[in-house]
Amino acid sequence: MTSVTLFCWLAWLVVLFYMNPDEAGLAGFAMFYVSLFLALIGSFSLLGFFLRVWFSRETLIFRHLGVATRQSMWFSALLVTALLLQGGGMLKWWSALLLVLFLVLLEFFFISRKVVRK
């Protein structure tokens, strides 16, 4: 997971420094946001996993990986969507609040689904 995350950061840096946004068009912007999204997912997953392992007393440490990855996807989606909205001049405080509320409700759904299954 670490090597894939490093590869995603490298891909994002290549897009950032070697692509001209005026010439790249929609494909360039898509590569920028997708590579950033994947790099953020990997970074936040690793960070969340290691923090959970550090503070947990559970012996099966890889149970934390799924939760850390899911939550890193939500946080990465929040950041990339905010960047997209800011780039389009549409990021307002209420749209950011609605986005955060939506992702919090989505996480609550997954947490409640897990509790019901046990």
C-alpha positions as MATLAB code, in Angstrom:
seq = 'MTSVTLFCWLAWLVVLFYMNPDEAGLAGFAMFYVSLFLALIGSFSLLGFFLRVWFSRETLIFRHLGVATRQSMWFSALLVTALLLQGGGMLKWWSALLLVLFLVLLEFFFISRKVVRK';
ca = [
       0.000    0.000    0.000;
       2.876    2.344    0.754;
       4.494    1.798   -2.636;
       1.207    2.387   -4.484;
       0.659    5.561   -2.478;
       4.135    6.800   -3.363;
       3.467    5.978   -7.014;
       0.214    7.991   -6.881;
       2.025   10.976   -5.362;
       4.654   10.703   -8.082;
       1.929   10.594  -10.748;
       0.300   13.663   -9.230;
       3.625   15.520   -9.211;
       4.218   14.588  -12.865;
       0.790   15.944  -13.789;
       1.362   19.034  -11.676;
       4.754   19.967  -13.102;
       4.715   18.593  -16.657;
       1.195   19.252  -17.918;
       0.047   22.606  -19.147;
      -3.570   23.146  -18.043;
      -4.275   25.299  -21.097;
      -3.229   22.532  -23.490;
      -4.260   19.441  -21.520;
      -7.965   20.188  -21.482;
     -10.417   17.958  -19.651;
      -8.093   14.944  -19.645;
      -5.388   16.922  -17.835;
      -7.785   18.100  -15.160;
      -9.149   14.573  -14.751;
      -5.634   13.158  -14.344;
      -4.819   15.861  -11.790;
      -7.866   15.228   -9.629;
      -7.850   11.416   -9.951;
      -4.155   11.097   -9.098;
      -4.595   13.494   -6.169;
      -7.644   11.556   -4.965;
      -5.818    8.223   -5.080;
      -2.713    9.648   -3.398;
      -4.823   11.144   -0.610;
      -6.694    7.872   -0.100;
      -3.419    5.986    0.269;
      -1.884    8.544    2.596;
      -4.917    8.883    4.844;
      -5.431    5.101    4.869;
      -1.894    4.509    6.052;
      -2.120    7.289    8.620;
      -5.499    6.106    9.923;
      -4.379    2.482   10.032;
      -1.201    3.217   11.980;
      -3.025    5.530   14.404;
      -5.664    2.859   15.030;
      -3.005    0.201   15.592;
      -1.075    2.540   17.891;
      -4.079    3.370   20.097;
      -5.857    0.007   19.934;
      -5.319   -2.949   22.177;
      -6.757   -5.370   19.657;
      -4.511   -8.231   18.568;
      -5.966   -8.543   15.054;
      -4.592   -5.290   13.703;
      -5.738   -5.735   10.112;
      -9.369   -5.332   11.151;
      -8.618   -1.616   11.202;
      -7.600   -1.480    7.539;
     -11.122   -1.530    6.104;
     -12.378    1.243    8.364;
      -9.287    3.356    7.771;
      -9.591    2.955    4.001;
     -13.303    3.776    3.974;
     -12.833    6.891    6.085;
      -9.854    7.975    4.005;
     -12.050    7.723    0.911;
     -14.631   10.033    2.493;
     -12.026   12.572    3.606;
     -10.249   12.471    0.236;
     -13.568   12.922   -1.559;
     -14.288   15.901    0.672;
     -10.964   17.557   -0.136;
     -11.042   16.874   -3.881;
     -14.681   17.955   -4.196;
     -13.877   21.153   -2.307;
     -10.976   21.774   -4.697;
     -13.236   21.161   -7.696;
     -15.869   23.526   -6.342;
     -13.246   26.140   -5.509;
     -11.795   25.843   -9.003;
     -15.235   26.470  -10.447;
     -15.918   29.362   -8.081;
     -18.812   27.487   -6.455;
     -17.381   26.701   -3.012;
     -19.423   28.508   -0.393;
     -19.618   27.845    3.321;
     -23.054   26.255    3.010;
     -22.022   23.956    0.135;
     -19.002   22.793    2.148;
     -21.251   22.240    5.156;
     -23.696   20.193    3.047;
     -20.843   18.111    1.678;
     -19.480   17.416    5.169;
     -22.982   16.578    6.432;
     -23.545   14.174    3.539;
     -20.260   12.360    4.172;
     -20.891   12.177    7.936;
     -24.327   10.666    7.298;
     -22.791    8.217    4.850;
     -20.242    7.139    7.464;
     -23.005    6.771   10.062;
     -24.847    4.533    7.615;
     -21.836    2.237    7.275;
     -21.253    2.196   11.034;
     -24.904    1.330   11.743;
     -24.870   -1.364    9.067;
     -21.865   -2.936   10.755;
     -23.545   -2.894   14.193;
     -26.723   -4.519   12.828;
     -24.732   -7.347   11.192;
     -23.039   -8.374   14.460;
];
